[in-house]
Amino acid sequence: MQYHRSLYTVAALLAALLTIASAFVLGDSLRSKCGYSSSALKPPEAYQSCVFSQRQGYITINIGEQASHQFSPDGDTAGTYLDQQGQRVYRKKGLGKSGQLFQLPQKFLYVAWDPVPSRFECQRAELTAPNQCELGDGYVGFRLQATSGSSLNNLTITPIGLEIDATSRVLELDGTAYLAELADLDSNGWPEVYVYSSSAGSGSYGALTAFAINKGKSATPIHLPSIDTNPEASEGYQGHDEFRVVENRLVRRYPVYKNTDTNAQPSGGTRQLQYRLAAGEASWQLEIDRIVNY
């Protein structure tokens, strides 16, 4: 897959470096998970996506749009800080290399490192296995899991690393998911995820489930119009289509059937549709910009 934006390469390297404690002296940020608890011995019941930054001893922790903590060093005492209100905050032991723990005036703040992987493709076996498919550019991404073994299955998509949105979506699939890809078709610096599925039965009709990331904050669906809305594309179409990202286009290929063809023996050649990603009024849209028959 053609997906080698230099920005993503740098981001992936930075995310890997930041997983060790020594990275924080560089004054960089790390995508994390944050949660509050009343005790240093009791982890939070729920976490939210957050960003931990440390520069020259000063710490900033942004938790979506809900909270921002800023800690300034309090003298020369290691692990002692002052918050925005001038109240003391203490960095405590307990999380080791997995994160940091802060004692606030009224509660404890857990910061658990949650680096996003740098990976752009998952095959069927990984998609249908628990906790095996995470796609990302080193900064933001998606966690995917699909069921299988039935004509109707479910796909769970969870954004990771976003400032606001960490909501899991459970979507029904007519068939089985066989491949997921991460791409940036509109070259806006924020990736999309494309999950391809194929229906049961002799038609093996292809379908797409896709989401786009909006400036690192949220994820919204990408709409693929029915092939029936385009007479040129739908002529001779009887399924057996496959999807793939090629450079900055989504490509769909399928055999073309003549009126006398049987399902097993199409004789009209192969048709390829190329889609570009465009911003619609309420959602992202995939639009055909080229049709090739060969």
C-alpha positions in Angstrom: 0.0 0.0 0.0 1.3 3.4 -0.9 1.2 5.3 2.4 4.6 6.8 3.2 3.9 10.4 4.3 7.0 11.7 6.0 4.9 13.3 8.7 3.6 9.9 9.7 7.0 8.4 9.7 8.3 11.1 12.1 5.2 10.7 14.3 5.6 7.0 14.5 9.3 7.3 15.5 8.4 9.9 18.1 5.7 7.8 19.6 8.1 4.9 20.0 10.7 7.0 21.6 8.3 8.5 24.1 7.4 5.2 25.6 10.5 5.3 27.7 11.0 7.7 30.5 14.1 9.4 29.1 12.1 10.8 26.2 10.4 13.3 28.4 13.5 15.4 28.8 13.2 16.2 25.1 10.1 18.3 25.7 7.7 16.2 23.6 4.2 15.0 24.0 2.8 11.5 24.5 -0.7 10.3 23.7 -2.0 8.7 26.9 -5.1 7.5 28.9 -6.0 9.5 32.0 -8.4 8.7 34.8 -9.1 9.8 38.4 -9.3 7.8 41.6 -9.7 8.4 45.3 -6.8 6.2 46.1 -3.3 5.5 44.9 -4.0 1.8 45.3 -7.2 1.7 43.3 -7.0 2.3 39.5 -9.7 4.5 37.9 -12.9 2.8 36.8 -12.7 4.6 33.5 -10.0 6.3 31.4 -10.2 9.1 28.8 -7.8 9.9 26.0 -5.3 12.6 27.0 -2.0 14.2 26.0 0.9 14.3 28.5 3.6 16.9 27.8 6.8 17.8 29.8 9.2 20.6 28.9 12.0 21.7 31.1 10.3 20.2 34.2 6.9 21.8 33.5 4.1 19.3 32.9 0.8 19.8 31.0 -1.9 17.2 30.8 -4.8 17.9 28.5 -7.8 15.6 28.8 -10.0 16.3 25.8 -11.9 19.5 26.2 -12.9 18.8 29.7 -9.8 19.4 31.8 -6.2 20.8 31.6 -3.6 20.3 34.4 -0.5 22.4 34.5 2.2 21.6 37.0 5.2 23.8 37.7 8.3 22.6 39.7 8.1 23.5 43.4 11.7 24.4 44.2 14.4 21.8 44.0 12.3 18.9 45.5 12.0 16.2 42.9 8.4 15.1 42.2 6.8 18.2 43.9 4.8 20.7 41.8 2.3 23.5 42.0 -0.9 23.5 40.0 -2.6 26.5 38.4 -4.1 27.4 41.8 -0.8 27.3 43.6 -1.7 24.0 45.4 0.9 21.3 45.8 0.8 18.2 43.6 3.0 15.2 44.1 4.3 12.6 41.6 3.9 9.2 43.3 5.5 5.8 42.6 3.3 2.9 41.5 2.9 2.9 37.7 6.6 2.3 36.8 7.2 2.3 33.1 3.5 2.1 32.3 2.7 5.7 33.2 2.7 8.3 35.9 0.6 8.9 39.1 -0.1 12.3 40.6 -1.6 13.1 43.9 -3.8 16.2 43.4 -5.3 18.1 46.4 -8.5 16.1 46.3 -7.8 13.0 44.3 -5.2 11.0 42.3 -4.6 11.4 38.6 -3.5 8.3 36.7 -1.7 8.8 33.4 -1.2 5.6 31.5 0.9 5.6 28.3 -1.2 4.6 25.4 1.0 4.9 22.3 -0.8 4.5 18.9 0.8 1.9 16.6 2.3 2.7 13.2 0.5 0.1 11.1 -1.6 0.4 8.0 -3.2 -3.0 7.2 -4.9 -6.0 8.9 -5.8 -9.2 7.3 -9.0 -11.3 8.0 -7.4 -13.5 10.7 -6.3 -10.4 12.7 -9.6 -8.6 12.2 -11.5 -11.6 13.7 -9.1 -12.2 16.6 -9.5 -10.2 19.9 -7.1 -7.3 20.3 -5.1 -8.1 17.2 -6.0 -5.3 14.8 -4.9 -1.7 15.7 -4.2 0.6 12.8 -2.6 4.0 13.2 0.0 6.5 12.0 1.8 6.7 15.3 -0.5 9.5 16.6 -4.1 8.6 16.0 -5.8 5.4 14.7 -8.5 2.8 15.1 -8.9 -0.5 17.0 -11.0 -3.0 15.0 -12.6 -6.4 15.7 -15.1 -8.3 13.6 -17.1 -11.4 14.2 -17.2 -14.2 11.7 -18.9 -17.5 11.0 -22.3 -16.2 10.0 -24.0 -14.5 7.0 -24.4 -11.4 9.2 -21.6 -10.3 11.4 -20.6 -7.4 13.6 -17.7 -5.0 13.3 -16.5 -2.9 16.3 -14.5 0.2 15.5 -13.0 2.3 18.3 -11.0 5.4 17.6 -7.7 5.7 19.5 -5.7 8.8 20.3 -8.4 11.3 19.6 -8.9 14.4 21.8 -12.6 13.9 22.3 -14.0 10.8 20.6 -13.2 7.3 22.1 -16.6 5.8 21.4 -16.9 2.2 20.1 -19.2 1.7 17.2 -20.8 -1.7 16.7 -21.9 -2.0 13.1 -23.6 -4.9 11.3 -21.9 -6.4 8.2 -23.7 -8.3 5.5 -20.9 -10.9 5.2 -17.4 -11.2 6.5 -14.7 -8.6 6.9 -11.5 -9.7 5.0 -9.2 -6.6 5.1 -8.8 -3.3 6.8 -6.5 -0.4 5.6 -5.4 3.0 6.9 -5.0 5.7 4.3 -5.2 9.5 3.8 -7.0 9.8 0.5 -7.5 13.5 0.7 -4.0 14.2 1.9 -5.2 16.4 4.8 -2.8 14.8 7.3 -5.4 12.8 9.1 -6.0 9.2 8.2 -9.1 7.2 7.4 -9.9 3.5 8.0 -11.4 1.4 5.3 -12.8 -2.1 6.1 -13.8 -4.4 3.3 -16.3 -7.2 3.6 -17.8 -9.8 1.2 -21.3 -11.2 1.5 -22.2 -14.9 1.8 -23.6 -16.8 -1.2 -22.7 -17.0 -4.9 -22.7 -13.3 -5.5 -20.0 -12.3 -2.9 -21.1 -8.7 -3.1 -18.5 -6.4 -1.7 -19.2 -3.7 0.9 -17.3 -0.9 2.6 -17.3 0.4 6.2 -15.1 3.5 6.6 -14.4 6.4 9.0 -12.4 9.6 8.7 -10.7 11.4 11.6 -11.6 15.1 11.9 -8.5 17.1 12.9 -7.6 14.7 15.6 -10.8 15.3 17.6 -13.5 12.9 16.4 -14.3 10.2 13.8 -17.2 10.3 11.4 -18.5 7.8 8.8 -17.5 7.9 5.1 -20.4 7.3 2.7 -20.0 5.1 -0.4 -23.0 5.6 -2.8 -24.7 2.5 -4.1 -23.3 1.4 -7.4 -26.8 1.5 -8.8 -26.7 5.3 -8.8 -24.2 5.2 -11.7 -25.5 3.6 -14.9 -22.1 3.1 -16.4 -20.6 1.5 -13.3 -23.6 -0.8 -12.6 -24.0 -2.2 -16.1 -23.1 -5.9 -16.0 -22.4 -5.7 -12.2 -23.3 -8.9 -10.3 -20.9 -8.7 -7.3 -17.6 -10.5 -6.8 -16.0 -7.0 -6.3 -12.8 -6.3 -4.3 -11.6 -3.0 -2.8 -8.0 -1.7 -2.3 -6.3 1.6 -1.6 -3.9 2.5 -4.5 -2.0 5.7 -3.8 -4.6 8.4 -3.1 -7.6 6.6 -4.5 -9.9 3.8 -3.4 -10.1 1.2 -6.2 -13.0 -1.2 -6.7 -12.7 -4.1 -9.2 -15.3 -6.6 -10.4 -16.0 -8.8 -13.3 -18.5 -7.6 -15.9 -21.4 -9.9 -16.9 -23.1 -10.1 -20.2 -26.9 -11.0 -20.3 -26.2 -14.6 -21.2 -23.4 -15.2 -18.7 -23.8 -17.6 -15.8 -22.6 -16.6 -12.3 -19.5 -18.7 -12.6 -18.4 -17.5 -16.1 -18.5 -13.7 -16.6 -17.3 -12.8 -20.1 -17.4 -9.0 -20.2 -13.9 -8.4 -18.8 -13.1 -6.4 -15.7 -14.2 -3.0 -14.6 -12.3 -0.7 -12.2 -13.8 2.2 -10.4 -11.6 4.8 -8.8 -13.0 6.9 -5.9 -11.7 10.1 -4.5 -12.6 11.3 -0.9 -14.5 14.5 -0.7 -16.1 16.5 2.2 -19.9 16.5 2.0 -22.3 18.7 3.7 -22.7 16.4 6.7 -20.2 13.7 6.2 -17.4 12.5 4.0 -18.2 11.1 0.6 -16.5 8.8 -1.9 -17.0 9.9 -5.4 -16.2 8.1 -8.7 -13.7 10.1 -10.7 -12.6 7.4 -13.2 -14.0 4.2 -14.7 -11.8 1.8 -16.6 -12.8 -1.4 -18.5 -10.2 -3.9 -19.6 
